[in-house]
Amino acid sequence: MRVFLDYSAIGFIIATMKRQQLQSIQADLAKKMVFISGPRQAGKTWLAKQLMSSYPRTLYLNWDNRQDRELLEQQAWDRKIQLLVFDEIHKMAGWKNYLKGVWDTRHPGLSVLVTGSARLETFRQSGDSLAGRYFHHRLFPFTPAELAAAGSSYPLDHYLTRGGFPEPFLAENDTEANRWRRQYLDGLIREDILNYENINQLKAMNLLVELLRHRVASPLSYQSLSEDIGVAPNTIRHYIDILEALYIVFRIHPHHASIARSLRQQPKLYFFDTALVAGAPQRLENFVALSLYRQICLGEDRDGQRRQLCYLRTKEGREVDFIVVREGTPVLMLEVKSSETKIDPNLQYFHERYHFPGVQLTAELRLEHAAGPLQVRRLLDYLEQETLLF
């Protein structure tokens, strides 16, 4: 039985929000192929069909559809087509060579859009390079900045309990959202991962995902996970690489360019679905991580400047949750708190030693305040800003 949803509400929010990306994607389509990647069910197909509405003659082909697959293999489309959309084509053997051939022999006036629920720029590295032939845009679950720009506002608790994927976010109640999440996660592990790579230890992958839900926001030990699951550390690392390639999780690494060898090298891991995370403080930090990561990727896709979301941690245990790095230069530290109003001592420490500006994002805060370049801000209000310093 399908979960009942108000699809008119979903459509309105997605349509309004995506107009911000629409113009830059349309401009890119006139120059090169465009890749749109992101988690499954984040709205990529909806965005593709919005783009199609701007062209008189379009064709949408999904590799998962048998009839579409035959057209794809035969390249049997009308030369009058102006926009050709390939969905999930990364599941096709030799897809990079295929796209290279389509692009290099295309008829005048043809634009090509490629969408998929995997990191298309790295998926299955073999095959001819597509370098110089495409622009890449990433589409993530809802974040406060996206919805605020669309004229919608939701309480913090809604983001934490529902996550940001359109269906559970706009479901009638938490029960329906939870039913969607269970089916979504099962589908990712049983279908997407098997399509990505023939893994014969699905039980180990299921256990890994379950353990990772409880280890969000902490430095990640591949050795510890390997001991818990009973597989080699390199296998754990490989499995997490797959989860990351399929937009199930993302990792951030310690920033060390300015702090040299005083930092540990273990990454921290976060989920694209915040509601999957176990533990209230961890879920809050995951929510902020996803919101910041989306802002960074959006900016990078638009202007090409390299941005990174990292964290700070010394051997002595001093830590700040996030630092945004732009073109190798630290721009801003961010620390996440539930209710603390005083500036965190670690923010103060890193600022005094390395002169990084910082913001403490506090979920429950009456009055915002600042001490020079260090600020204490309301978490949700801050994340609703579309244009931040970075």
C-alpha positions in Angstrom: 0.0 0.0 0.0 1.4 3.4 -1.0 1.9 6.1 1.6 -0.6 8.9 0.9 1.0 12.2 0.2 -0.2 15.6 -0.9 1.7 15.6 -4.2 0.5 19.1 -5.1 2.3 20.4 -2.0 5.5 18.4 -3.0 5.3 19.8 -6.5 4.9 23.4 -5.4 7.8 23.3 -3.0 10.1 21.4 -5.4 9.1 23.7 -8.3 9.7 26.9 -6.4 12.9 25.8 -4.9 14.5 24.5 -8.1 14.0 27.7 -10.0 17.2 28.8 -8.3 19.2 26.1 -10.0 17.2 26.1 -13.2 18.8 29.1 -14.9 22.4 28.0 -14.3 21.6 24.4 -15.5 19.9 25.7 -18.6 22.9 27.9 -19.3 25.2 24.9 -18.9 23.1 22.8 -21.2 23.9 25.2 -24.0 27.6 24.5 -23.6 28.1 20.9 -22.4 26.4 17.9 -21.1 25.0 18.4 -17.6 25.1 15.7 -14.9 22.6 15.9 -12.0 23.5 13.5 -9.3 22.3 13.0 -5.7 20.5 10.6 -3.4 17.7 8.4 -4.7 14.3 10.1 -4.4 15.8 13.6 -3.7 13.9 15.1 -6.7 16.2 14.6 -9.7 13.6 13.3 -12.1 11.2 16.1 -11.1 13.9 18.7 -11.9 14.7 16.9 -15.2 11.1 17.1 -16.3 11.0 20.8 -15.3 14.0 21.4 -17.6 12.2 19.4 -20.4 9.3 21.8 -20.3 11.6 24.6 -21.6 12.3 22.6 -24.9 9.7 22.0 -27.7 11.1 18.5 -28.5 12.5 16.3 -25.7 13.1 12.6 -25.0 13.4 11.0 -21.6 15.0 7.6 -21.4 15.4 5.6 -18.2 17.8 2.7 -18.2 15.6 0.9 -15.7 12.8 0.8 -18.2 13.1 -2.1 -20.7 11.6 -0.2 -23.7 13.8 2.8 -23.0 16.8 0.5 -22.8 16.2 -0.7 -26.3 16.1 2.9 -27.6 19.2 3.7 -25.7 21.1 0.7 -27.1 20.0 1.5 -30.7 20.3 5.3 -30.3 17.0 5.4 -32.1 15.8 8.9 -31.5 14.6 11.6 -33.8 17.2 14.1 -34.9 14.7 16.8 -34.2 15.1 16.1 -30.4 16.5 19.2 -28.7 16.9 17.8 -25.1 17.9 14.2 -24.5 17.6 13.1 -20.9 19.3 9.9 -19.7 18.3 8.7 -16.3 20.2 6.0 -14.3 22.5 5.4 -17.4 25.4 4.7 -15.1 24.0 1.2 -14.7 24.8 0.6 -18.3 28.0 -1.3 -19.0 30.5 1.1 -20.7 28.2 4.1 -20.0 31.1 6.6 -20.2 32.1 5.5 -23.7 28.5 5.5 -24.7 28.0 9.1 -23.6 31.2 10.2 -25.1 30.0 8.8 -28.5 26.6 10.4 -28.2 28.1 13.8 -27.3 30.9 13.7 -29.9 28.5 12.7 -32.7 25.4 14.7 -31.7 23.4 16.7 -34.2 23.5 20.5 -34.0 21.2 21.9 -31.3 21.0 18.8 -29.2 21.5 19.2 -25.4 22.1 16.2 -23.2 21.1 15.9 -19.5 22.2 12.9 -17.4 20.8 12.1 -14.0 21.5 9.4 -11.5 21.5 8.3 -7.9 25.3 7.9 -7.8 28.4 10.1 -8.0 28.5 10.1 -11.7 31.9 11.8 -11.8 33.5 8.8 -10.0 31.2 5.9 -10.7 33.1 2.9 -12.1 36.3 4.7 -13.1 37.0 2.5 -16.1 36.3 3.7 -19.6 37.1 6.8 -21.6 37.3 10.1 -19.8 34.4 12.5 -20.0 36.6 15.4 -18.8 35.8 18.7 -20.5 32.4 17.4 -21.8 30.1 18.0 -18.8 29.1 20.3 -15.9 28.0 18.7 -12.7 25.2 19.8 -10.4 24.3 18.0 -7.1 20.7 17.8 -5.7 20.3 17.0 -2.1 17.4 16.5 0.3 15.5 19.6 1.6 17.5 21.9 3.9 16.3 25.1 5.7 18.0 27.4 3.1 16.2 25.7 0.2 12.8 25.8 1.8 13.2 29.4 3.1 14.1 30.5 -0.4 10.8 28.8 -1.5 8.9 30.8 1.1 8.4 27.8 3.5 9.5 27.4 7.1 9.4 24.4 9.3 10.3 23.9 13.0 13.7 22.3 13.8 12.0 19.2 15.2 10.4 18.5 11.9 13.8 18.4 10.1 15.2 16.1 12.9 12.3 13.6 12.9 11.5 13.6 9.2 14.9 14.2 7.5 14.9 16.1 4.3 13.7 13.8 1.6 10.4 15.1 0.0 8.1 12.1 0.7 8.8 11.6 4.5 9.2 15.3 5.0 5.7 16.0 3.7 4.1 12.8 4.9 0.8 13.0 6.9 2.5 11.8 10.1 5.6 10.3 11.5 4.3 6.7 11.1 4.0 7.1 7.3 7.4 8.8 7.2 9.0 5.9 9.1 7.3 3.3 6.7 8.9 5.2 3.8 12.3 5.2 5.5 12.3 1.5 6.1 11.5 0.6 2.5 13.9 3.2 1.3 16.8 1.9 3.2 16.1 -1.7 2.3 15.9 -0.7 -1.3 19.2 1.1 -1.2 21.0 -1.9 0.3 19.4 -4.7 -1.7 19.1 -2.9 -5.1 21.3 0.1 -5.5 24.4 -1.5 -3.9 24.0 -4.7 -5.9 23.7 -2.6 -9.1 26.8 -0.8 -8.1 28.9 -3.8 -7.3 28.3 -7.5 -6.8 28.6 -7.8 -3.0 28.0 -11.2 -1.5 28.0 -10.0 2.1 24.8 -8.0 2.3 24.5 -9.0 6.0 27.8 -7.3 6.7 26.7 -4.2 4.8 23.4 -4.1 6.7 25.3 -4.4 10.0 27.7 -1.7 8.9 24.9 0.8 8.1 23.3 0.0 11.5 26.6 0.6 13.3 27.3 3.8 11.4 23.9 5.2 12.5 25.3 5.1 16.1 28.8 6.6 15.2 27.8 9.7 13.4 29.9 12.8 14.3 32.7 10.8 15.9 36.1 10.2 14.4 35.7 7.0 12.4 37.8 3.9 13.2 37.9 1.3 10.3 39.7 -1.0 12.7 37.0 -0.9 15.3 34.3 -1.4 12.8 36.1 -4.4 11.3 36.4 -6.0 14.7 32.6 -5.5 15.3 31.6 -6.9 12.0 34.2 -9.5 11.4 35.7 -8.3 8.1 39.0 -6.7 7.2 39.5 -3.0 7.7 40.1 -2.5 4.0 36.7 -4.1 3.3 35.0 -1.7 5.7 36.7 1.2 4.0 35.6 -0.2 0.6 32.0 -0.6 1.8 31.9 3.0 3.1 33.3 4.1 -0.3 30.3 2.5 -1.9 27.8 4.1 0.6 29.4 7.4 -0.2 29.3 6.9 -4.0 25.6 6.2 -3.7 24.9 9.3 -1.7 23.9 7.4 1.4 26.6 8.9 3.6 29.3 11.5 3.3 32.6 12.0 5.1 34.4 15.1 6.2 38.1 15.1 7.1 40.2 17.0 9.5 41.6 20.3 8.2 45.4 20.3 8.8 46.9 22.8 6.4 47.2 25.4 9.1 47.6 23.2 12.1 50.1 20.8 10.5 50.6 17.6 12.5 48.6 18.3 15.5 45.4 16.9 14.0 44.2 13.3 13.8 43.5 12.0 10.4 40.3 10.0 11.0 37.2 11.2 9.1 33.8 11.8 10.5 30.7 10.4 8.8 27.2 11.8 8.3 24.0 10.5 6.6 22.1 12.2 3.8 18.9 11.2 5.7 19.2 12.9 9.1 16.3 10.9 10.5 18.4 7.7 10.2 20.9 8.9 12.8 20.7 7.5 16.4 21.1 9.9 19.3 19.7 13.5 19.7 23.0 15.4 19.7 24.3 13.3 16.8 21.2 13.9 14.8 21.4 17.7 15.4 25.0 17.7 14.2 24.1 15.6 11.2 21.4 18.1 10.3 23.8 21.0 10.4 26.5 19.0 8.5 24.0 18.2 5.7 22.8 21.9 5.5 26.4 23.2 5.3 27.5 20.5 2.8 24.6 21.4 0.6 25.5 25.1 0.6 29.1 24.2 -0.2 28.2 21.9 -3.1 25.7 24.4 -4.5 28.3 27.2 -4.4 30.9 25.0 -6.0 28.6 23.8 -8.7 27.7 27.4 -9.6 31.1 29.2 -9.6 33.7 26.4 -9.7 35.5 27.5 -6.6 36.7 24.5 -4.6 35.1 24.3 -1.2 35.5 21.7 1.6 33.7 21.0 4.8 36.2 19.8 7.4 36.6 19.6 11.2 39.2 20.5 13.7 40.7 18.2 16.3 44.0 18.3 18.1 45.8 15.3 19.7 44.8 16.8 23.0 41.1 16.5 22.2 40.3 20.1 21.4 37.6 19.9 18.7 35.4 22.2 16.6 32.6 20.5 14.7 33.1 22.1 11.3 35.4 24.4 9.4 34.6 25.6 5.9 37.6 25.8 3.6 37.5 27.7 0.3 40.3 27.3 -2.2 42.5 26.0 0.5 41.8 28.9 2.9 39.8 28.4 6.1 36.8 30.7 6.0 34.6 29.9 9.0 34.4 27.6 12.0 31.0 26.3 13.2 30.2 24.6 16.5 26.8 23.0 17.2 25.1 23.2 20.6 21.7 22.2 21.9 21.3 25.0 24.4 24.7 26.4 25.4 24.8 30.2 25.2 28.4 30.9 26.2 31.0 30.7 23.4 32.6 27.3 23.4 36.2 27.3 24.7 37.5 25.4 21.7 36.1 28.0 19.3 38.0 30.6 21.4 41.2 28.5 21.4 41.3 28.0 17.6 40.4 31.6 17.0 43.2 32.9 19.3 45.8 30.6 17.9 44.9 30.6 14.2 42.6 33.7 13.8 39.7 31.7 12.3 36.3 33.5 12.6 33.6 31.3 14.2 29.9 30.9 14.7 28.3 28.8 17.5 24.9 27.5 16.3 22.6 27.0 19.3 19.3 25.2 18.8 17.6 26.8 21.8 18.7 30.4 22.1 16.8 33.5 23.2 19.3 36.3 22.4 22.0 36.2 19.8 25.3 37.8 20.7 28.9 38.2 19.5 32.4 38.6 21.0 34.4 40.1 18.1 34.7 37.7 15.3 33.0 34.9 17.3 29.2 34.8 17.3 26.4 32.8 19.0 23.5 32.4 16.6 20.1 30.7 16.5 20.8 27.5 14.7 17.7 27.3 12.4 17.6 31.0 11.6 21.3 30.9 10.6 20.8 27.8 8.4 17.8 29.4 6.6 20.1 31.9 5.0 20.7 31.1 1.3 23.8 33.2 1.0 26.4 32.6 3.7 29.9 33.8 4.1 31.3 30.8 2.2 
